[in-house]
Each structure stands twice: as structure tokens, then as C-alpha cells.
């Protein structure tokens, strides 16, 4: 008798797998519905927190376009203020070579907006 599977034995082997699949599909679908409900609750909580922050207005009365320090700050003061107000941008700024850091500082000192400074930090970090 040859060793191998007949067509009938192959189908018989698939039956338990199909039964498990039919059992698991409803569980998976109900899990997705629960995850969507949790996502909705999470998203609504985030939206609520965002509206609270927006209602408070600008923290410290400083706008996005205002320079970090008035006058002629040193590079150390610029870095300290960048770190205290924009930690993410500061983290990328510290990873830049000294020449790029100095270029960004000089742009800031010449009056570039903090939005432009932060964009330039990311552009330099991503080598654009």
C-alpha cells in the first residue's frame, strides 16, 4: 500500500481546523468590537484633555512665535530654554554636530521664530 494521503484523508484532516476557525472567528470579531469601544473611550479622553489645554490658553503668556529669551541670549541660555520648553526638539538638537547646533543658535539669535527653529532642528537631524 503506498504511503501518502488520499483526497478523503486530507479533507478529514482539514475538518478539525475548519471547526476551530469557525469557533475563533466570532471570538476575534467580538474582540475587535471591544477594542473599538476602548479606542473610542481613549480618543474621547484625549479630546477632553486637549480641550482643557486649549481653554487654558498659552502657558506663561508666550506665543509660539515669541523668542525664547529677549535680547541676546548665550548659546547655553538658548539650550536651557529649549530644553525646558521643547524637550523633544532639544533632544534632537543635542544629537546634532556642533556646527549645526551653532547654525541653529545663530538663526535663533537673528530672530527666527521658534517654529522655524524646531523645523530646522528636525531637518538637520533627518539630513534634509
N, CA, C and O atoms as CSV, one atom per row, in Angstrom:
chain,resi,resn,atom,element,x,y,z
A,1,UNK,N,N,0.835,-1.169,0.000
A,1,UNK,CA,C,0.000,0.000,0.000
A,1,UNK,C,C,0.887,1.242,0.000
A,1,UNK,O,O,1.796,1.331,0.825
A,2,UNK,N,N,0.659,2.197,-0.889
A,2,UNK,CA,C,1.510,3.377,-0.958
A,2,UNK,C,C,1.269,4.292,0.237
A,2,UNK,O,O,0.167,4.398,0.775
A,3,UNK,N,N,2.347,4.936,0.612
A,3,UNK,CA,C,2.266,5.874,1.729
A,3,UNK,C,C,1.903,7.242,1.163
A,3,UNK,O,O,2.488,7.671,0.168
A,4,UNK,N,N,0.977,7.910,1.763
A,4,UNK,CA,C,0.548,9.225,1.296
A,4,UNK,C,C,-0.859,9.499,1.761
A,4,UNK,O,O,-1.447,8.731,2.522
A,5,UNK,N,N,-1.369,10.572,1.303
A,5,UNK,CA,C,-2.715,10.954,1.710
A,5,UNK,C,C,-3.655,10.795,0.539
A,5,UNK,O,O,-3.345,11.133,-0.603
A,6,UNK,N,N,-4.783,10.280,0.862
A,6,UNK,CA,C,-5.813,10.251,-0.167
A,6,UNK,C,C,-6.607,11.541,-0.052
A,6,UNK,O,O,-6.471,12.288,0.917
A,7,UNK,N,N,-7.410,11.782,-1.022
A,7,UNK,CA,C,-8.214,13.002,-1.018
A,7,UNK,C,C,-9.129,13.019,0.204
A,7,UNK,O,O,-9.322,14.065,0.825
A,8,UNK,N,N,-9.677,11.889,0.541
A,8,UNK,CA,C,-10.602,11.823,1.658
A,8,UNK,C,C,-9.880,12.050,2.983
A,8,UNK,O,O,-10.404,12.746,3.853
A,9,UNK,N,N,-8.704,11.484,3.152
A,9,UNK,CA,C,-7.997,11.669,4.421
A,9,UNK,C,C,-7.529,13.113,4.579
A,9,UNK,O,O,-7.458,13.622,5.697
A,10,UNK,N,N,-7.206,13.780,3.459
A,10,UNK,CA,C,-6.819,15.188,3.521
A,10,UNK,C,C,-7.966,16.060,3.988
A,10,UNK,O,O,-7.769,16.953,4.813
A,11,UNK,N,N,-9.164,15.817,3.473
A,11,UNK,CA,C,-10.337,16.574,3.910
A,11,UNK,C,C,-10.663,16.283,5.363
A,11,UNK,O,O,-11.083,17.170,6.105
A,12,UNK,N,N,-10.469,15.048,5.761
A,12,UNK,CA,C,-10.735,14.688,7.153
A,12,UNK,C,C,-9.783,15.429,8.079
A,12,UNK,O,O,-10.147,15.771,9.204
A,13,UNK,N,N,-8.567,15.678,7.611
A,13,UNK,CA,C,-7.609,16.412,8.441
A,13,UNK,C,C,-7.974,17.893,8.525
A,13,UNK,O,O,-7.672,18.543,9.525
A,14,UNK,N,N,-8.611,18.428,7.502
A,14,UNK,CA,C,-8.985,19.837,7.500
A,14,UNK,C,C,-10.199,20.127,8.374
A,14,UNK,O,O,-10.354,21.245,8.865
A,15,UNK,N,N,-11.057,19.137,8.572
A,15,UNK,CA,C,-12.278,19.363,9.332
A,15,UNK,C,C,-12.030,19.941,10.721
A,15,UNK,O,O,-12.672,20.929,11.074
A,16,UNK,N,N,-11.135,19.379,11.524
A,16,UNK,CA,C,-10.926,19.983,12.854
A,16,UNK,C,C,-10.412,21.422,12.760
A,16,UNK,O,O,-10.765,22.269,13.582
A,17,UNK,N,N,-9.583,21.689,11.759
A,17,UNK,CA,C,-9.086,23.053,11.580
A,17,UNK,C,C,-10.198,24.017,11.221
A,17,UNK,O,O,-10.236,25.145,11.712
A,18,UNK,N,N,-11.103,23.571,10.364
A,18,UNK,CA,C,-12.233,24.417,9.974
A,18,UNK,C,C,-13.133,24.662,11.170
A,18,UNK,O,O,-13.632,25.772,11.356
A,19,UNK,N,N,-13.343,23.639,11.980
A,19,UNK,CA,C,-14.171,23.817,13.176
A,19,UNK,C,C,-13.534,24.825,14.130
A,19,UNK,O,O,-14.231,25.671,14.692
A,20,UNK,N,N,-12.232,24.742,14.316
A,20,UNK,CA,C,-11.544,25.714,15.179
A,20,UNK,C,C,-11.647,27.119,14.601
A,20,UNK,O,O,-11.838,28.092,15.330
A,21,UNK,N,N,-11.519,27.208,13.305
A,21,UNK,CA,C,-11.622,28.506,12.651
A,21,UNK,C,C,-13.012,29.102,12.850
A,21,UNK,O,O,-13.148,30.288,13.150
A,22,UNK,N,N,-14.033,28.283,12.684
A,22,UNK,CA,C,-15.403,28.761,12.904
A,22,UNK,C,C,-15.627,29.162,14.360
A,22,UNK,O,O,-16.438,30.043,14.644
A,23,UNK,N,N,-14.924,28.529,15.266
A,23,UNK,CA,C,-15.022,28.874,16.683
A,23,UNK,C,C,-14.274,30.177,16.988
A,23,UNK,O,O,-14.742,30.991,17.784
A,24,UNK,N,N,-13.117,30.374,16.356
A,24,UNK,CA,C,-12.281,31.533,16.666
A,24,UNK,C,C,-12.745,32.826,16.001
A,24,UNK,O,O,-12.515,33.907,16.542
A,25,UNK,N,N,-13.388,32.740,14.851
A,25,UNK,CA,C,-13.824,33.954,14.145
A,25,UNK,C,C,-14.756,34.803,15.004
A,25,UNK,O,O,-14.517,36.004,15.123
A,26,UNK,N,N,-15.808,34.243,15.610
A,26,UNK,CA,C,-16.668,35.096,16.451
A,26,UNK,C,C,-15.915,35.701,17.642
A,26,UNK,O,O,-16.179,36.838,18.032
A,27,UNK,N,N,-14.983,34.941,18.216
A,27,UNK,CA,C,-14.197,35.492,19.325
A,27,UNK,C,C,-13.355,36.670,18.861
A,27,UNK,O,O,-13.263,37.683,19.554
A,28,UNK,N,N,-12.748,36.540,17.704
A,28,UNK,CA,C,-11.918,37.614,17.159
A,28,UNK,C,C,-12.757,38.843,16.842
A,28,UNK,O,O,-12.362,39.965,17.161
A,29,UNK,N,N,-13.907,38.639,16.221
A,29,UNK,CA,C,-14.779,39.758,15.853
A,29,UNK,C,C,-15.283,40.470,17.100
A,29,UNK,O,O,-15.327,41.700,17.126
A,30,UNK,N,N,-15.661,39.730,18.127
A,30,UNK,CA,C,-16.128,40.382,19.357
A,30,UNK,C,C,-14.977,41.112,20.036
A,30,UNK,O,O,-15.195,42.145,20.670
A,31,UNK,N,N,-13.764,40.599,19.916
A,31,UNK,CA,C,-12.597,41.300,20.462
A,31,UNK,C,C,-12.352,42.606,19.744
A,31,UNK,O,O,-11.956,43.589,20.371
A,32,UNK,N,N,-12.579,42.641,18.433
A,32,UNK,CA,C,-12.420,43.881,17.676
A,32,UNK,C,C,-13.441,44.915,18.105
A,32,UNK,O,O,-13.117,46.097,18.222
A,33,UNK,N,N,-14.658,44.488,18.339
A,33,UNK,CA,C,-15.695,45.431,18.769
A,33,UNK,C,C,-15.329,46.023,20.125
A,33,UNK,O,O,-15.517,47.219,20.350
A,34,UNK,N,N,-14.812,45.201,21.026
A,34,UNK,CA,C,-14.399,45.692,22.338
A,34,UNK,C,C,-13.235,46.658,22.198
A,34,UNK,O,O,-13.195,47.680,22.883
A,35,UNK,N,N,-12.284,46.349,21.316
A,35,UNK,CA,C,-11.135,47.232,21.109
A,35,UNK,C,C,-11.584,48.572,20.542
A,35,UNK,O,O,-11.049,49.615,20.919
A,36,UNK,N,N,-12.564,48.553,19.637
A,36,UNK,CA,C,-13.071,49.812,19.092
A,36,UNK,C,C,-13.719,50.650,20.175
A,36,UNK,O,O,-13.546,51.868,20.209
A,37,UNK,N,N,-14.473,49.996,21.073
A,37,UNK,CA,C,-15.099,50.726,22.176
A,37,UNK,C,C,-14.038,51.344,23.076
A,37,UNK,O,O,-14.175,52.487,23.510
A,38,UNK,N,N,-12.968,50.578,23.358
A,38,UNK,CA,C,-11.889,51.102,24.191
A,38,UNK,C,C,-11.180,52.254,23.489
A,38,UNK,O,O,-10.835,53.251,24.124
A,39,UNK,N,N,-10.958,52.122,22.169
A,39,UNK,CA,C,-10.324,53.200,21.411
A,39,UNK,C,C,-11.169,54.460,21.450
A,39,UNK,O,O,-10.643,55.562,21.605
A,40,UNK,N,N,-12.489,54.297,21.308
A,40,UNK,CA,C,-13.374,55.457,21.355
A,40,UNK,C,C,-13.291,56.148,22.708
A,40,UNK,O,O,-13.244,57.377,22.776
A,41,UNK,N,N,-13.272,55.373,23.783
A,41,UNK,CA,C,-13.157,55.957,25.118
A,41,UNK,C,C,-11.809,56.654,25.272
A,41,UNK,O,O,-11.725,57.741,25.846
A,42,UNK,N,N,-10.766,56.028,24.761
A,42,UNK,CA,C,-9.430,56.612,24.838
A,42,UNK,C,C,-9.363,57.909,24.041
A,42,UNK,O,O,-8.839,58.915,24.520
A,43,UNK,N,N,-9.896,57.881,22.827
A,43,UNK,CA,C,-9.868,59.072,21.983
A,43,UNK,C,C,-10.701,60.196,22.572
A,43,UNK,O,O,-10.314,61.362,22.485
A,44,UNK,N,N,-11.831,59.868,23.164
A,44,UNK,CA,C,-12.646,60.925,23.768
A,44,UNK,C,C,-11.946,61.507,24.990
A,44,UNK,O,O,-12.066,62.703,25.256
A,45,UNK,N,N,-11.213,60.677,25.740
A,45,UNK,CA,C,-10.451,61.192,26.884
A,45,UNK,C,C,-9.343,62.127,26.411
A,45,UNK,O,O,-9.092,63.159,27.034
A,46,UNK,N,N,-8.684,61.773,25.320
A,46,UNK,CA,C,-7.633,62.638,24.769
A,46,UNK,C,C,-8.234,63.955,24.289
A,46,UNK,O,O,-7.674,65.023,24.539
A,47,UNK,N,N,-9.371,63.881,23.602
A,47,UNK,CA,C,-10.022,65.099,23.114
A,47,UNK,C,C,-10.424,65.998,24.275
A,47,UNK,O,O,-10.306,67.221,24.189
A,48,UNK,N,N,-10.897,65.395,25.355
A,48,UNK,CA,C,-11.282,66.173,26.535
A,48,UNK,C,C,-10.071,66.882,27.138
A,48,UNK,O,O,-10.150,68.058,27.494
A,49,UNK,N,N,-8.954,66.169,27.251
A,49,UNK,CA,C,-7.735,66.785,27.791
A,49,UNK,C,C,-7.234,67.896,26.877
A,49,UNK,O,O,-6.778,68.937,27.349
A,50,UNK,N,N,-7.317,67.674,25.577
A,50,UNK,CA,C,-6.868,68.698,24.628
A,50,UNK,C,C,-7.716,69.958,24.754
A,50,UNK,O,O,-7.195,71.071,24.684
A,51,UNK,N,N,-9.018,69.781,24.939
A,51,UNK,CA,C,-9.870,70.968,25.077
A,51,UNK,C,C,-9.554,71.716,26.362
A,51,UNK,O,O,-9.650,72.943,26.399
A,52,UNK,N,N,-9.177,70.997,27.423
A,52,UNK,CA,C,-8.783,71.667,28.670
A,52,UNK,C,C,-7.528,72.507,28.452
A,52,UNK,O,O,-7.433,73.641,28.923
A,53,UNK,N,N,-6.571,71.934,27.733
A,53,UNK,CA,C,-5.322,72.655,27.473
A,53,UNK,C,C,-5.588,73.875,26.604
A,53,UNK,O,O,-5.034,74.947,26.850
A,54,UNK,N,N,-6.430,73.718,25.591
A,54,UNK,CA,C,-6.749,74.841,24.712
A,54,UNK,C,C,-7.469,75.947,25.462
A,54,UNK,O,O,-7.269,77.125,25.165
A,55,UNK,N,N,-8.305,75.588,26.431
A,55,UNK,CA,C,-9.033,76.584,27.207
A,55,UNK,C,C,-8.098,77.390,28.099
A,55,UNK,O,O,-8.339,78.569,28.358
A,56,UNK,N,N,-7.038,76.754,28.565
A,56,UNK,CA,C,-6.091,77.464,29.432
A,56,UNK,C,C,-5.356,78.544,28.675
A,56,UNK,O,O,-4.837,79.485,29.276
A,57,UNK,N,N,-5.308,78.422,27.386
A,57,UNK,CA,C,-4.598,79.420,26.582
A,57,UNK,C,C,-3.119,79.124,26.541
A,57,UNK,O,O,-2.676,78.011,26.822
A,58,UNK,N,N,-2.387,80.119,26.193
A,58,UNK,CA,C,-0.949,79.987,26.040
A,58,UNK,C,C,-0.286,80.014,27.412
A,58,UNK,O,O,-0.454,80.977,28.160
A,59,UNK,N,N,0.452,78.986,27.747
A,59,UNK,CA,C,1.103,78.889,29.046
A,59,UNK,C,C,2.151,79.977,29.184
A,59,UNK,O,O,2.998,80.143,28.306
A,60,UNK,N,N,2.101,80.703,30.262
A,60,UNK,CA,C,3.091,81.739,30.519
A,60,UNK,C,C,2.899,82.978,29.675
A,60,UNK,O,O,3.729,83.886,29.727
A,61,UNK,N,N,1.838,83.046,28.902
A,61,UNK,CA,C,1.579,84.223,28.086
A,61,UNK,C,C,2.523,84.378,26.909
A,61,UNK,O,O,2.574,85.451,26.308
A,62,UNK,N,N,3.274,83.336,26.559
A,62,UNK,CA,C,4.212,83.424,25.443
A,62,UNK,C,C,3.623,82.698,24.250
A,62,UNK,O,O,3.093,81.594,24.382
A,63,UNK,N,N,3.715,83.309,23.104
A,63,UNK,CA,C,3.164,82.681,21.907
A,63,UNK,C,C,4.211,81.791,21.253
A,63,UNK,O,O,5.391,81.830,21.602
A,64,UNK,N,N,3.759,81.000,20.311
A,64,UNK,CA,C,4.646,80.100,19.562
A,64,UNK,C,C,5.717,80.871,18.816
A,64,UNK,O,O,6.826,80.365,18.645
A,65,UNK,N,N,5.421,82.073,18.371
A,65,UNK,CA,C,6.359,82.843,17.573
A,65,UNK,C,C,7.300,83.697,18.416
A,65,UNK,O,O,8.246,84.274,17.881
A,66,UNK,N,N,7.062,83.790,19.717
A,66,UNK,CA,C,7.903,84.634,20.562
A,66,UNK,C,C,9.262,83.981,20.757
A,66,UNK,O,O,9.341,82.758,20.872
A,67,UNK,N,N,10.329,84.762,20.797
A,67,UNK,CA,C,11.640,84.178,21.058
A,67,UNK,C,C,11.698,83.622,22.474
A,67,UNK,O,O,10.962,84.067,23.354
A,68,UNK,N,N,12.568,82.656,22.687
A,68,UNK,CA,C,12.668,82.035,23.999
A,68,UNK,C,C,13.171,83.022,25.047
A,68,UNK,O,O,12.683,83.016,26.178
A,69,UNK,N,N,14.110,83.846,24.704
A,69,UNK,CA,C,14.656,84.840,25.627
A,69,UNK,C,C,14.810,86.141,24.854
A,69,UNK,O,O,15.294,86.146,23.722
A,70,UNK,N,N,14.397,87.245,25.472
A,70,UNK,CA,C,14.542,88.543,24.815
A,70,UNK,C,C,16.005,88.971,24.854
A,70,UNK,O,O,16.759,88.549,25.732
A,71,UNK,N,N,16.397,89.797,23.916
A,71,UNK,CA,C,17.766,90.307,23.893
A,71,UNK,C,C,18.705,89.349,23.199
A,71,UNK,O,O,18.321,88.654,22.259
A,72,UNK,N,N,19.942,89.318,23.670
A,72,UNK,CA,C,20.953,88.471,23.061
A,72,UNK,C,C,21.348,87.329,23.971
A,72,UNK,O,O,22.333,87.443,24.700
A,73,UNK,N,N,20.612,86.233,23.952
A,73,UNK,CA,C,20.938,85.115,24.832
A,73,UNK,C,C,22.212,84.401,24.387
A,73,UNK,O,O,22.558,84.383,23.206
A,74,UNK,N,N,22.888,83.826,25.350
A,74,UNK,CA,C,24.042,82.998,25.005
A,74,UNK,C,C,23.533,81.666,24.476
A,74,UNK,O,O,22.349,81.349,24.597
A,75,UNK,N,N,24.426,80.899,23.897
A,75,UNK,CA,C,24.007,79.599,23.381
A,75,UNK,C,C,23.557,78.695,24.527
A,75,UNK,O,O,22.632,77.900,24.360
A,76,UNK,N,N,24.201,78.809,25.686
A,76,UNK,CA,C,23.818,77.994,26.840
A,76,UNK,C,C,22.407,78.354,27.310
A,76,UNK,O,O,21.624,77.473,27.665
A,77,UNK,N,N,22.086,79.654,27.312
A,77,UNK,CA,C,20.739,80.082,27.699
A,77,UNK,C,C,19.707,79.587,26.688
A,77,UNK,O,O,18.623,79.135,27.055
A,78,UNK,N,N,20.064,79.679,25.418
A,78,UNK,CA,C,19.176,79.176,24.373
A,78,UNK,C,C,18.895,77.694,24.590
A,78,UNK,O,O,17.745,77.259,24.521
A,79,UNK,N,N,19.951,76.918,24.854
A,79,UNK,CA,C,19.792,75.479,25.047
A,79,UNK,C,C,18.975,75.168,26.294
A,79,UNK,O,O,18.137,74.266,26.278
A,80,UNK,N,N,19.216,75.914,27.382
A,80,UNK,CA,C,18.462,75.685,28.618
A,80,UNK,C,C,16.975,75.972,28.405
A,80,UNK,O,O,16.119,75.216,28.865
A,81,UNK,N,N,16.677,77.060,27.712
A,81,UNK,CA,C,15.274,77.390,27.448
A,81,UNK,C,C,14.635,76.411,26.473
A,81,UNK,O,O,13.470,76.046,26.633
A,82,UNK,N,N,15.385,75.987,25.472
A,82,UNK,CA,C,14.868,74.990,24.535
A,82,UNK,C,C,14.560,73.699,25.284
A,82,UNK,O,O,13.535,73.062,25.039
A,83,UNK,N,N,15.443,73.318,26.189
A,83,UNK,CA,C,15.249,72.099,26.971
A,83,UNK,C,C,14.024,72.208,27.868
A,83,UNK,O,O,13.256,71.253,27.984
A,84,UNK,N,N,13.833,73.362,28.503
A,84,UNK,CA,C,12.713,73.497,29.436
A,84,UNK,C,C,11.367,73.612,28.720
A,84,UNK,O,O,10.346,73.197,29.269
A,85,UNK,N,N,11.347,74.162,27.518
A,85,UNK,CA,C,10.072,74.390,26.831
A,85,UNK,C,C,9.768,73.374,25.737
A,85,UNK,O,O,8.602,73.074,25.479
A,86,UNK,N,N,10.801,72.842,25.093
A,86,UNK,CA,C,10.612,71.919,23.968
A,86,UNK,C,C,11.603,70.767,24.109
A,86,UNK,O,O,12.582,70.683,23.367
A,87,UNK,N,N,11.339,69.887,25.062
A,87,UNK,CA,C,12.284,68.818,25.378
A,87,UNK,C,C,12.553,67.906,24.177
A,87,UNK,O,O,13.691,67.490,23.961
A,88,UNK,N,N,11.524,67.597,23.401
A,88,UNK,CA,C,11.725,66.743,22.224
A,88,UNK,C,C,12.671,67.373,21.222
A,88,UNK,O,O,13.586,66.719,20.722
A,89,UNK,N,N,12.448,68.649,20.928
A,89,UNK,CA,C,13.330,69.352,19.993
A,89,UNK,C,C,14.741,69.442,20.555
A,89,UNK,O,O,15.718,69.301,19.820
A,90,UNK,N,N,14.847,69.677,21.866
A,90,UNK,CA,C,16.163,69.758,22.496
A,90,UNK,C,C,16.904,68.431,22.380
A,90,UNK,O,O,18.111,68.408,22.139
A,91,UNK,N,N,16.179,67.328,22.551
A,91,UNK,CA,C,16.807,66.006,22.459
A,91,UNK,C,C,17.437,65.803,21.085
A,91,UNK,O,O,18.564,65.319,20.983
A,92,UNK,N,N,16.718,66.170,20.036
A,92,UNK,CA,C,17.276,66.042,18.687
A,92,UNK,C,C,18.396,67.061,18.466
A,92,UNK,O,O,19.389,66.759,17.805
A,93,UNK,N,N,18.237,68.254,19.012
A,93,UNK,CA,C,19.253,69.306,18.889
A,93,UNK,C,C,20.588,68.820,19.463
A,93,UNK,O,O,21.635,69.040,18.855
A,94,UNK,N,N,20.561,68.165,20.624
A,94,UNK,CA,C,21.791,67.691,21.266
A,94,UNK,C,C,22.493,66.621,20.444
A,94,UNK,O,O,23.700,66.428,20.585
A,95,UNK,N,N,21.757,65.924,19.589
A,95,UNK,CA,C,22.355,64.868,18.770
A,95,UNK,C,C,22.997,65.407,17.498
A,95,UNK,O,O,23.654,64.667,16.767
A,96,UNK,N,N,22.807,66.692,17.238
A,96,UNK,CA,C,23.385,67.301,16.036
A,96,UNK,C,C,24.863,67.607,16.247
A,96,UNK,O,O,25.302,67.793,17.382
A,97,UNK,N,N,25.634,67.660,15.159
A,97,UNK,CA,C,27.033,68.080,15.293
A,97,UNK,C,C,27.103,69.544,15.741
A,97,UNK,O,O,26.156,70.308,15.547
A,98,UNK,N,N,28.221,69.919,16.335
A,98,UNK,CA,C,28.404,71.267,16.868
A,98,UNK,C,C,28.152,72.361,15.851
A,98,UNK,O,O,27.591,73.406,16.181
A,99,UNK,N,N,28.561,72.128,14.628
A,99,UNK,CA,C,28.370,73.150,13.590
A,99,UNK,C,C,26.884,73.412,13.330
A,99,UNK,O,O,26.473,74.562,13.175
A,100,UNK,N,N,26.086,72.353,13.284
A,100,UNK,CA,C,24.643,72.508,13.081
A,100,UNK,C,C,24.000,73.190,14.282
A,100,UNK,O,O,23.108,74.023,14.124
A,101,UNK,N,N,24.458,72.832,15.491
A,101,UNK,CA,C,23.929,73.481,16.689
A,101,UNK,C,C,24.205,74.979,16.652
A,101,UNK,O,O,23.335,75.791,16.967
A,102,UNK,N,N,25.412,75.329,16.267
A,102,UNK,CA,C,25.769,76.747,16.209
A,102,UNK,C,C,24.948,77.478,15.147
A,102,UNK,O,O,24.512,78.609,15.364
A,103,UNK,N,N,24.742,76.837,14.008
A,103,UNK,CA,C,23.940,77.447,12.940
A,103,UNK,C,C,22.508,77.704,13.418
A,103,UNK,O,O,21.939,78.763,13.153
A,104,UNK,N,N,21.939,76.739,14.116
A,104,UNK,CA,C,20.575,76.894,14.632
A,104,UNK,C,C,20.529,78.006,15.670
A,104,UNK,O,O,19.597,78.811,15.681
A,105,UNK,N,N,21.529,78.052,16.540
A,105,UNK,CA,C,21.583,79.113,17.550
A,105,UNK,C,C,21.670,80.488,16.887
A,105,UNK,O,O,20.981,81.419,17.303
A,106,UNK,N,N,22.503,80.621,15.870
A,106,UNK,CA,C,22.640,81.910,15.186
A,106,UNK,C,C,21.343,82.313,14.484
A,106,UNK,O,O,20.990,83.492,14.457
A,107,UNK,N,N,20.639,81.339,13.918
A,107,UNK,CA,C,19.332,81.640,13.320
A,107,UNK,C,C,18.370,82.153,14.383
A,107,UNK,O,O,17.646,83.124,14.164
A,108,UNK,N,N,18.370,81.495,15.528
A,108,UNK,CA,C,17.505,81.920,16.623
A,108,UNK,C,C,17.861,83.336,17.075
A,108,UNK,O,O,16.991,84.185,17.268
A,109,UNK,N,N,19.148,83.561,17.235
A,109,UNK,CA,C,19.611,84.860,17.722
A,109,UNK,C,C,19.268,85.977,16.732
A,109,UNK,O,O,19.055,87.122,17.130
A,110,UNK,N,N,19.217,85.638,15.446
A,110,UNK,CA,C,18.893,86.652,14.440
A,110,UNK,C,C,17.388,86.904,14.336
A,110,UNK,O,O,16.958,87.748,13.550
A,111,UNK,N,N,16.589,86.183,15.118
A,111,UNK,CA,C,15.162,86.479,15.186
A,111,UNK,C,C,14.240,85.471,14.536
A,111,UNK,O,O,13.054,85.754,14.365
A,112,UNK,N,N,14.742,84.305,14.167
A,112,UNK,CA,C,13.873,83.284,13.575
A,112,UNK,C,C,12.854,82.818,14.616
A,112,UNK,O,O,13.153,82.776,15.809
A,113,UNK,N,N,11.659,82.472,14.160
A,113,UNK,CA,C,10.621,82.017,15.086
A,113,UNK,C,C,10.984,80.637,15.631
A,113,UNK,O,O,11.741,79.888,15.013
A,114,UNK,N,N,10.430,80.320,16.796
A,114,UNK,CA,C,10.732,79.030,17.413
A,114,UNK,C,C,10.197,77.886,16.546
A,114,UNK,O,O,10.773,76.798,16.530
A,115,UNK,N,N,9.103,78.128,15.829
A,115,UNK,CA,C,8.598,77.109,14.905
A,115,UNK,C,C,9.603,76.802,13.807
A,115,UNK,O,O,9.817,75.643,13.453
A,116,UNK,N,N,10.223,77.859,13.268
A,116,UNK,CA,C,11.253,77.662,12.241
A,116,UNK,C,C,12.481,76.967,12.823
A,116,UNK,O,O,13.091,76.117,12.173
A,117,UNK,N,N,12.834,77.332,14.045
A,117,UNK,CA,C,13.989,76.708,14.711
A,117,UNK,C,C,13.735,75.217,14.895
A,117,UNK,O,O,14.598,74.397,14.583
A,118,UNK,N,N,12.565,74.865,15.396
A,118,UNK,CA,C,12.240,73.459,15.631
A,118,UNK,C,C,12.217,72.674,14.319
A,118,UNK,O,O,12.674,71.532,14.274
A,119,UNK,N,N,11.693,73.274,13.262
A,119,UNK,CA,C,11.684,72.611,11.954
A,119,UNK,C,C,13.110,72.399,11.455
A,119,UNK,O,O,13.435,71.345,10.908
A,120,UNK,N,N,13.949,73.398,11.646
A,120,UNK,CA,C,15.336,73.282,11.189
A,120,UNK,C,C,16.076,72.191,11.970
A,120,UNK,O,O,16.899,71.469,11.406
A,121,UNK,N,N,15.783,72.074,13.259
A,121,UNK,CA,C,16.399,71.013,14.063
A,121,UNK,C,C,16.049,69.656,13.465
A,121,UNK,O,O,16.925,68.810,13.285
A,122,UNK,N,N,14.769,69.447,13.158
A,122,UNK,CA,C,14.368,68.155,12.598
A,122,UNK,C,C,14.942,67.950,11.198
A,122,UNK,O,O,15.346,66.841,10.848
A,123,UNK,N,N,14.978,69.005,10.406
A,123,UNK,CA,C,15.563,68.879,9.068
A,123,UNK,C,C,17.033,68.484,9.153
A,123,UNK,O,O,17.487,67.618,8.406
A,124,UNK,N,N,17.767,69.106,10.047
A,124,UNK,CA,C,19.190,68.773,10.196
A,124,UNK,C,C,19.349,67.356,10.749
A,124,UNK,O,O,20.236,66.613,10.326
A,125,UNK,N,N,18.491,66.990,11.689
A,125,UNK,CA,C,18.586,65.657,12.279
A,125,UNK,C,C,18.299,64.576,11.235
A,125,UNK,O,O,18.938,63.524,11.228
A,126,UNK,N,N,17.338,64.843,10.362
A,126,UNK,CA,C,16.972,63.869,9.330
A,126,UNK,C,C,17.788,64.046,8.055
A,126,UNK,O,O,17.523,63.386,7.050
A,127,UNK,N,N,18.781,64.935,8.092
A,127,UNK,CA,C,19.692,65.189,6.966
A,127,UNK,C,C,18.950,65.645,5.718
A,127,UNK,O,O,19.241,65.180,4.616
A,128,UNK,N,N,17.999,66.547,5.883
A,128,UNK,CA,C,17.262,67.072,4.721
A,128,UNK,C,C,17.919,68.314,4.213
A,128,UNK,O,O,17.451,68.907,3.240
